[in-house]
Amino acid sequence: MGDQRVIINLDPMDPVVLAKDTGRTVIVGVADPAEAARAVPGLLADGVESIELCGGFGPLAAVPVVEAVAGRVPVGLALFGMESLTSVAAYKARAEAGEPMTAAFIIIVPGTDPQADREVREHEGGRALFVAVPEESAAPEVAADLLASEGIELIELYGGFTPAGAARVIEAVDAKIPVGLAAHT
């Protein structure tokens, strides 16, 4: 099998596996950033080639994971641009107030079909949709559909999206919701 990637979500949940012959992405949920750092030795022993952290971590909470990795694999962190700051702050405030939220994680996994290769997970904070796309160019249509059909309130992009690809997703949702992009160390 190709690339082995782990995305760590800051909401405890059962793992989600998106896999094809070209690679495997596993999304795991943790209760707090310290738990993510403690998981690093096991992830590396399992052959993980990159780790991406959800936007809930932020740079301060990502540091223990980056330190635990010690340069052995790239670490990505979902970050949001200026166009998303107001809406991401509103999302955060609503989530902290206990309002259930719906977020989408769009992940590039070559060879996938976004209609078939998706998982929905209910968790304490609401719903998370994990959708695999075969390439970056498929994401804008998927994002627009998720906004219209699922009422998503935030998108995070993983698996190698470029800033240009993220810009096309932001345009596809008309900047109505925050869109974060995993940037790597």
C-alpha positions as semicolon CSV with decimal commas, in nm:
position;residue;x (nm);y (nm);z (nm)
1;M;0,000;0,000;0,000
2;G;0,116;0,357;-0,066
3;D;0,133;0,648;0,176
4;Q;0,028;0,600;0,536
5;R;-0,121;0,915;0,689
6;V;-0,290;0,987;1,021
7;I;-0,518;1,282;1,090
8;I;-0,570;1,353;1,459
9;N;-0,905;1,510;1,542
10;L;-0,955;1,685;1,874
11;D;-1,279;1,500;1,951
12;P;-1,273;1,146;2,091
13;M;-1,425;0,906;1,837
14;D;-1,377;0,568;1,680
15;P;-1,117;0,569;1,401
16;V;-1,218;0,634;1,040
17;V;-1,018;0,457;0,769
18;L;-1,007;0,582;0,411
19;A;-0,792;0,345;0,205
20;K;-0,709;0,255;-0,153
21;D;-0,407;0,086;-0,310
22;T;-0,245;0,428;-0,339
23;G;-0,255;0,501;0,033
24;R;-0,429;0,483;0,364
25;T;-0,554;0,766;0,581
26;V;-0,672;0,697;0,934
27;I;-0,853;0,965;1,131
28;V;-0,829;0,919;1,506
29;G;-0,993;1,123;1,778
30;V;-0,831;1,226;2,103
31;A;-0,961;1,402;2,412
32;D;-0,672;1,647;2,441
33;P;-0,341;1,742;2,277
34;A;-0,136;1,553;2,539
35;E;-0,308;1,230;2,433
36;A;-0,203;1,300;2,073
37;A;0,161;1,344;2,174
38;R;0,150;1,018;2,373
39;A;0,018;0,837;2,063
40;V;0,313;0,941;1,843
41;P;0,553;0,653;1,927
42;G;0,288;0,396;1,838
43;L;0,195;0,577;1,517
44;L;0,557;0,590;1,407
45;A;0,605;0,221;1,494
46;D;0,303;0,145;1,273
47;G;0,477;0,309;0,976
48;V;0,286;0,635;0,958
49;E;0,453;0,866;0,706
50;S;0,279;1,191;0,799
51;I;0,058;1,328;1,073
52;E;-0,196;1,607;1,031
53;L;-0,368;1,781;1,322
54;C;-0,715;1,933;1,314
55;G;-0,757;2,306;1,352
56;G;-0,873;2,259;1,711
57;F;-0,511;2,210;1,809
58;G;-0,369;2,545;1,707
59;P;0,005;2,606;1,704
60;L;0,046;2,603;2,085
61;A;-0,122;2,265;2,129
62;A;0,059;2,121;1,825
63;V;0,406;2,173;1,975
64;P;0,405;1,859;2,195
65;V;0,314;1,647;1,890
66;V;0,583;1,810;1,677
67;E;0,837;1,754;1,957
68;A;0,733;1,390;1,997
69;V;0,773;1,334;1,622
70;A;1,126;1,485;1,643
71;G;1,150;1,542;1,268
72;R;1,090;1,177;1,173
73;V;0,777;1,253;0,966
74;P;0,608;1,574;0,849
75;V;0,343;1,721;1,079
76;G;0,063;1,931;0,935
77;L;-0,176;2,161;1,119
78;A;-0,504;2,298;0,983
79;L;-0,484;2,676;0,982
80;F;-0,738;2,935;0,871
81;G;-0,681;3,247;0,661
82;M;-0,798;3,602;0,724
83;E;-1,115;3,543;0,521
84;S;-1,218;3,278;0,775
85;L;-1,125;3,440;1,106
86;T;-1,463;3,597;1,186
87;S;-1,656;3,282;1,097
88;V;-1,409;3,051;1,274
89;A;-1,440;3,266;1,589
90;A;-1,819;3,237;1,570
91;Y;-1,789;2,859;1,518
92;K;-1,559;2,832;1,820
93;A;-1,792;3,038;2,041
94;R;-2,093;2,827;1,944
95;A;-1,901;2,504;2,005
96;E;-1,779;2,627;2,346
97;A;-2,139;2,713;2,436
98;G;-2,227;2,347;2,375
99;E;-2,414;2,399;2,051
100;P;-2,379;2,091;1,827
101;M;-2,172;2,174;1,519
102;T;-2,122;2,001;1,183
103;A;-1,776;2,001;1,028
104;A;-1,639;1,841;0,712
105;F;-1,290;1,704;0,664
106;I;-1,207;1,673;0,295
107;I;-0,904;1,453;0,237
108;I;-0,713;1,379;-0,082
109;V;-0,683;1,001;-0,120
110;P;-0,605;0,909;-0,483
111;G;-0,840;0,654;-0,637
112;T;-1,138;0,739;-0,416
113;D;-1,495;0,830;-0,501
114;P;-1,631;1,115;-0,284
115;Q;-1,985;0,974;-0,302
116;A;-1,878;0,630;-0,174
117;D;-1,567;0,703;0,031
118;R;-1,713;0,902;0,317
119;E;-1,797;0,851;0,681
120;V;-2,022;1,044;0,919
121;R;-1,945;1,037;1,289
122;E;-2,163;1,169;1,565
123;H;-1,967;1,290;1,867
124;E;-2,010;1,499;2,177
125;G;-1,971;1,823;1,983
126;G;-2,199;1,736;1,691
127;R;-2,121;1,568;1,358
128;A;-1,807;1,520;1,155
129;L;-1,813;1,422;0,789
130;F;-1,497;1,269;0,645
131;V;-1,494;1,272;0,266
132;A;-1,215;1,139;0,047
133;V;-1,157;1,304;-0,289
134;P;-0,930;1,157;-0,557
135;E;-0,761;1,489;-0,626
136;E;-0,772;1,850;-0,521
137;S;-0,983;1,957;-0,820
138;A;-1,279;1,745;-0,697
139;A;-1,302;1,929;-0,364
140;P;-1,487;2,250;-0,463
141;E;-1,791;2,061;-0,594
142;V;-1,789;1,832;-0,289
143;A;-1,764;2,130;-0,053
144;A;-2,052;2,315;-0,221
145;D;-2,266;2,001;-0,207
146;L;-2,187;1,943;0,163
147;L;-2,280;2,302;0,245
148;A;-2,611;2,272;0,059
149;S;-2,709;1,918;0,160
150;E;-2,550;1,865;0,504
151;G;-2,544;2,215;0,650
152;I;-2,175;2,196;0,732
153;E;-2,039;2,490;0,929
154;L;-1,663;2,443;0,883
155;I;-1,430;2,265;0,639
156;E;-1,074;2,144;0,694
157;L;-0,861;2,025;0,400
158;Y;-0,601;1,747;0,435
159;G;-0,379;1,524;0,229
160;G;-0,177;1,771;0,028
161;F;-0,408;2,055;-0,069
162;T;-0,232;2,360;-0,211
163;P;-0,329;2,719;-0,128
164;A;-0,479;2,743;-0,480
165;G;-0,692;2,435;-0,413
166;A;-0,807;2,579;-0,081
167;A;-0,895;2,907;-0,255
168;R;-1,118;2,720;-0,499
169;V;-1,298;2,552;-0,205
170;I;-1,344;2,890;-0,033
171;E;-1,491;3,028;-0,357
172;A;-1,717;2,723;-0,398
173;V;-1,876;2,787;-0,055
174;D;-1,879;3,161;-0,125
175;A;-1,670;3,214;0,192
176;K;-1,990;3,150;0,395
177;I;-1,809;2,910;0,630
178;P;-1,448;2,884;0,749
179;V;-1,210;2,674;0,542
180;G;-0,882;2,556;0,695
181;L;-0,581;2,413;0,515
182;A;-0,326;2,174;0,666
183;A;0,015;2,343;0,652
184;H;0,323;2,127;0,719
185;T;0,642;2,160;0,920
